[in-house]
Amino acid sequence: MANKIYTKAGDLGKTSLIGGTKVLKSHIRIDTYGTVDELNSYIGLLGDLLPDLHSKTVIKEIQDRLFTIGSSLACDPEKEPMMKIPDLLEKDISFLEKEIDKMHDVLPPMKFFILPGGHVVISTAHVARCICRRTERCCVNMMEHELFVDPLIIKYLNRLSDYLFVLARYIGLQLQVAEVAWKPRLNAD
């Protein structure tokens, strides 16, 4: 018989970091890796909607890296050296950059700010991009509060948000959905 999904251990508003340290569920570290989980879920949705196999494969790689990031953030930094968790590597960032460059090479130059939308998969890529930026801000907030965050995590999230923006444009090109230019209202008539 399988273990039950509920343990009741968190019923009083506390949870354990990897390593056993108990913290409030409102702790900035919990909020941050919870935001990584939200991002990963939206990226999974995006992957389900993508029209091409290559992009779906890239999304699976990204989801794996996000689990790595979540694991790192869920660790008690005082106890992490005793545990074996996967590492984020500089080559993970290079991978995103190469994917961005491949898509960018076939996209028309941007001549205006683009309104998110036009197709559900494009909109989903933009929502994932916004969650990615929030995740990045959470990590920076942790650093500002002198809580350890591997600097590669912030670098990866920064590049991932760029990737998601370019992917949204690339999807539009694939689906032949015209980009909608933002035309700011200049007067309040």
C-alpha positions, 0 to 999 in steps of 0.5 A: 500500500502506498504512503498517504499524500497527507502527513498533517505535519504542516497543519500548524503552518510550518514545513521542513527544508531539505535537511530537516530545518523547520520554518514557517510556510510564509518564510521567504525561502518557501515563497521563492521555491513555491514560485519556482514550482508555479513557474514550472507548472506554467512552463509545463502547460506551455509545453503541452500547447507548443506546436513543434517537437523541438520546442517541447523537448527544450521545455522538458530540459527547462523543467528539469533545470527548474526542479534543480533550482527548486531543490537548491532553494529548498535546502537549508544552506547550513546542511546542503553540503551533506546532501547530494542534489543536482547542480545548475551549470553554466552550460545550462545558461549557454543552452538557453542562449543557443536556443534564443539565438536559433529562434532570433535568427529567423525572427523579423527585427523588433520595431515596436513593443509587443502586446502579449496575446494573439493566440493562447500558446503565445499568451501562455508563453508570456504568462510564464515569462512574467512568472519567471521574472517574479521568480527572479525577483524572489531570488534577489529578495532572498539575497537582499535578506542575506539568504544564500542563493546560488548566483547561477540561479539568478543568471539562469532565470534572467536568461530563461525569461529572455528565452520565453519572450523570444519563444512567444515571438517564434510561436507567433511566426510558426502559427502566422499570428501577427504581432500586435504593436503597443500604440501608447495613447499620447493624450487623454481625449 
